[in-house]
């Protein structure tokens, strides 16, 4: 699963956990896979090619997620940190910001 999808799902979970005091499990619902007995929509984390751990209660990860989100936002808005283009130019044709970046 894409890291950007995981990030977005975790962000929604972090919002929901503050709105409702319920156990929140970040999940991806894929209708075309939902009928399979082995399918689970719950996000699982772990190292590649090793067993994954399902996140059935986001509150366990909330504090660390919020700390990392805070660091990310501080880095984005840090005026002392100049903008640099990515060295991975093979991604540029698919970037939503290629018009601004002019690559």
Protein Blocks (a to p, Z undefined) as FASTA:
>chain_A
ZZklmmmmmmmmmmmmmmpccddddddddfklmmpmkbcfbdceddehiacdddfblklm
mmmmmmmmmmmmmmmmmmklccdddfblmlmmmpcklmmnoZZ
